[in-house]
Amino acid sequence: MAALKAAPQVSLAQTIEALPEVQQDDLPMASMGDHKISPSIKPIHVESKADGLQVTWPEAEPHVSLYPWSWLQTNSYDPPVKRQDNSKELVLWGSKIAQSPPSVTYEEAMSSDDRGLYKWLSKIDRFGFCFVSGVPATTGATEELAKRISFIRETQYGKFWDFTSDLSKGDTAYTTLALSAHTDNTYFTDPCGLQLFHLLSHTEGTGGATLLVDGFYVASILKELHPEVYATLARVAVPAHAAGEPDALFKPSPPSGFPVLNHDGATGALATVRWNNDDRSVMNALDPYAVEEWYHAIRTWNRFLTSPDSEYWVQLTPGTAVIMNNHRVLHGRSAFDGKRRMCGAYIGMDEYRSKLAVLSEKFAGTQSADPGHIHERSVWDPAL
């Protein structure tokens, strides 16, 4: 029974129900449902096998389950085991990233063997953004590039955008004005995950440099130098809205919004940065004593965001697209004049993560290299 110390017995029994697919021998347990399993359930017999722990459960016809040792170790309750993130360590960056920014070629990203696509998505995962060079300066080629990752997420601005500074939409992106560093969709409950931009042309004018800021990098400095400011930005919910279109009025759910810095509930790691002062609503839910604390926090946050150490400026040209993680990297631009045509799209974070996970299994996992091999995930896969 000592082997069961790592996982409460009722949890082991309920695991069969939680698995995405089960072996036929496990169907009697899986069909019970968690709510039907007694919290005091105890196994009839436990036996150590070479490949795992074999447990016999009390049923009208006793049921036998085999739990692999690797799965038990990965999912231990006592002592708790920190789950390993299979993705590569994040690279936090400031303005010096200009010396060697992450990039892939259009040919790599579009290659049918998916290795270039995996390289592209892995760079986005590590750096939060990536350039794609050699893209044909057309809307069609750019849209197909976006679709290499997943289907495009439609918003009030449409699916694939092809726009100029003609104010055709009620958003500052459709102007010639400078835009400070921000993330998009703070007024959505689930902001879009990736954002792809491609400058198709810029004639009869200058300006319009693209600004990128690693929100995770800035947050890490803030946490070290001003932990009280970091705590405020991680605690205070910020309401937001999008009201520029006459047939749309967006607010997140709940309407009180979300903090600027949002964390993984299990690990405590920073997960999402949400910041767009232009879309922020009135902070009328603040307690009186917290008003000055909040405004001090955002002044400090803005000072670090706009520091020369944080800002990476780059002049995009036709043929080079940039894609960024909208949950991490803030973007902006300098003012410009002349005629400027941009195109781009949003992609959902879940769709991006799914594609990256599948390609990680294919190229970084242990499945067969045989191109005709069909990969079947084990129900005990540590990624599940």
Helices and strands as residue ranges (DSSP letters): G 2-6, H 9-18, G 24-26, H 27-30, G 34-36, E 45-49, E 52-57, E 63-68, H 69-74, G 95-99, E 103-105, H 106-110, H 115-127, E 129-133, H 139-147, E 161-163, G 172-174, E 179-182, E 194-203, E 210-214, H 215-225, H 227-235, E 261-263, E 270-273, G 277-279, G 288-290, H 291-305, E 312-314, E 321-325, E 329-333, E 339-347, H 349-363
